[in-house]
């Protein structure tokens, strides 16, 4: 089971003590929206800069220091209002109960980092064997104790032992995650990385070693990237090879050879980012502005493909609220409140404006490129599913995909929102697919869903309600086991709400 967790940063760069940054990690996508210079990139980049902090979590009971990654002066990391220190809280949010009925299990730890590189433990939260939440103030005794099946842990002055394994596992995931900045130039000479993005000859050498090497798994992986980029961009064939100088990549599109710097910023971005994600296969990818240099028709496809290269999830910053609404399970808004300070909070503006969404997704320009209509689906996970489904049947460029925000609009109140669409697009070009949410084949459709269907039919919008309970009830055994790389998972029955273990 994937770990759900949070990283909270207080007094870190532009986020002061009263306005911490919160990064939520879990399956699917987390989006951060806001204007330029608001702090979106600062929050994502923190996972890169604090990587060494996460990888040594257990050692901080013994006064282990740390050095940030990518900067020379640790003082840069503290907010100007208090330039001496910052705090970092690492928390797992889905841990239900200790497996061992003897030890307490840590679910959160707050670390304080000072400008001399020292790290101290401020507090630790834990679950007792009975499920009670306890909080330990200050640092443990400085000893690391073995706790059987729970691994290593900390011993406190009152003899309370706290196991750390689940929290350490999440911290390791953070340390192994990768940050891709907004500037993604793959063609500069010289070997090296720009943050976690290999650039220049470093990228070329890595690509060449995988494609021309002896490992079949690496060759298959490279082939997958080539095929997926070709599908994304509508090429019949695509080959990417290191050129003879080792300084750039040769890109052969539909039999026509070009250098990487000749194919355009959008294509080069797809190649460098997907290649890097393929090589790393990280738990999480954190990327700034994935829509950069990409036509709106490609943005969803690119995000879905990039997300499939992680083992857990993807966090991204964006200027496009519509892109965030369409894809993200979790959305945070970031804004500057004064010089040197920003505020982050869950995006709570639930006002739906379909006209604005369609404008941001460039619907009118996509019609000129062959778009046939609009497909409305239930929620963000359905957007990603149907985007991939349309891609498989070569219709991903034929429809703009938007979500209804879960059940919030699946009722009679949708009428006013549908009227907005009528001013932009003919009802005959709108398709809707929603889940039935039925518990059995003969169960009636819920009243709010019946009302929603009626409102759509009144203005000529075609609605399809799933025969089974939901989209995930259509997934078959082979696909599930291939995606999860395990044979222990079975498909849901037609009206089953969860997998029974």
HELIX and SHEET records of a PDB file:
HELIX    1   1 UNK A   40  UNK A   49  1                                  10    
HELIX    2   2 UNK A   51  UNK A   55  1                                   5    
HELIX    3   3 UNK A   57  UNK A   62  5                                   6    
HELIX    4   4 UNK A   74  UNK A   77  5                                   4    
HELIX    5   5 UNK A   80  UNK A   82  5                                   3    
HELIX    6   6 UNK A  148  UNK A  150  5                                   3    
HELIX    7   7 UNK A  165  UNK A  176  1                                  12    
HELIX    8   8 UNK A  201  UNK A  212  1                                  12    
HELIX    9   9 UNK A  216  UNK A  233  1                                  18    
HELIX   10  10 UNK A  260  UNK A  262  5                                   3    
HELIX   11  11 UNK A  265  UNK A  280  1                                  16    
HELIX   12  12 UNK A  296  UNK A  307  1                                  12    
HELIX   13  13 UNK A  321  UNK A  327  1                                   7    
HELIX   14  14 UNK A  354  UNK A  360  1                                   7    
HELIX   15  15 UNK A  363  UNK A  368  1                                   6    
HELIX   16  16 UNK A  380  UNK A  392  1                                  13    
HELIX   17  17 UNK A  406  UNK A  409  5                                   4    
HELIX   18  18 UNK A  412  UNK A  414  5                                   3    
HELIX   19  19 UNK A  415  UNK A  422  1                                   8    
HELIX   20  20 UNK A  427  UNK A  429  5                                   3    
HELIX   21  21 UNK A  447  UNK A  458  1                                  12    
HELIX   22  22 UNK A  471  UNK A  474  5                                   4    
HELIX   23  23 UNK A  477  UNK A  483  1                                   7    
SHEET    1   A 6 UNK A  21  UNK A  25  0                                        
SHEET    2   A 6 UNK A   5  UNK A  10 -1                                        
SHEET    3   A 6 UNK A  85  UNK A  92 -1                                        
SHEET    4   A 6 UNK A 104  UNK A 114 -1                                        
SHEET    5   A 6 UNK A 119  UNK A 127 -1                                        
SHEET    6   A 6 UNK A 133  UNK A 137 -1                                        
SHEET    1   B 7 UNK A  21  UNK A  25  0                                        
SHEET    2   B 7 UNK A   5  UNK A  10 -1                                        
SHEET    3   B 7 UNK A  85  UNK A  92 -1                                        
SHEET    4   B 7 UNK A 104  UNK A 114 -1                                        
SHEET    5   B 7 UNK A 161  UNK A 163  1                                        
SHEET    6   B 7 UNK A 152  UNK A 155 -1                                        
SHEET    7   B 7 UNK A 144  UNK A 146 -1                                        
SHEET    1   C 6 UNK A 178  UNK A 180  0                                        
SHEET    2   C 6 UNK A 284  UNK A 288  1                                        
SHEET    3   C 6 UNK A 313  UNK A 318  1                                        
SHEET    4   C 6 UNK A  28  UNK A  33  1                                        
SHEET    5   C 6 UNK A 330  UNK A 338  1                                        
SHEET    6   C 6 UNK A 341  UNK A 346 -1                                        
SHEET    1   D 2 UNK A 191  UNK A 194  0                                        
SHEET    2   D 2 UNK A 197  UNK A 200 -1                                        
SHEET    1   E 3 UNK A 238  UNK A 242  0                                        
SHEET    2   E 3 UNK A 249  UNK A 253 -1                                        
SHEET    3   E 3 UNK A 256  UNK A 259 -1                                        
SHEET    1   F 4 UNK A 399  UNK A 403  0                                        
SHEET    2   F 4 UNK A 373  UNK A 377  1                                        
SHEET    3   F 4 UNK A 430  UNK A 434  1                                        
SHEET    4   F 4 UNK A 462  UNK A 465  1                                        
END                                                                             
